[in-house]
Amino acid sequence: MSRQGSGEATDMVRSPTSPVALALCALSAIMVVLSLVSEGNAFSDSWWLVAFAVWLLVWGVLRSMTRGVAERPLKGLDERERGLRDRVSFIGYQCAVGAGMAVVLLMVVFQNEPGMIERMPALLTTLMLTSSALPSIILGLSGAGVGDAEADHDE
C-alpha cells in the first residue's frame, strides 16, 4: 500500500519508534544534567547510574526496532539501507567530534575548579553515548528502516 499524499510530519508521528527515540533523547538530557549537578564524580551518583542503565536498555530496544541499520556492516545492507546508514553515521560522527571539543573547552574554562573537572568524565561519557546512538535516534524519529524491508519485498 502506498503512502502517497501523506506528509513526512504525519509519518514521523505514526512511527512506532518515535516515542522510543524521544525517550532516549530525554534520558540523554537527564544524564547531562545529572553529570553536571552531581556532587563529585557522577559515576558514583546512584541517579546517574540508574539513568545510564535505563539508557542502555532503551537504546537496545531502539536499535532492535530500527533493525540495527545504523550499526550493521555494509555487507548485510541493501543499497537503500547503505545510503541511510552512511547519512546518519556521518551525523553521529560530527556530533561526537563536537561533543569532545565541547568537553575539552569546558575543561579549559574550568581548569581551576577541581569539582567541575571531576564531573567531566561522566559528561564526556554521556555525550559520547548519545553521539554513538544518534544514528539510531535519527532512524527512529524518521521511521526509516522500520517495516520498509517488508514493503520493499512486497513490490
Secondary structure, 3 states (H helix, E strand, C coil): CCCCCCCHHHHHHHCCCHHHHHHHHHHHHHHHHHHHHCCCCHHHCHHHHHHHHHHHHHHHHHHHHCCCCCCCCHHHCCHHHHHHHHHHHHHHHHHHHHHHHHHHHHHHHCCCCHHHHHHHHHHHHHHHHHHHHHHHHHHHHHCCCCCHHHHHHHC
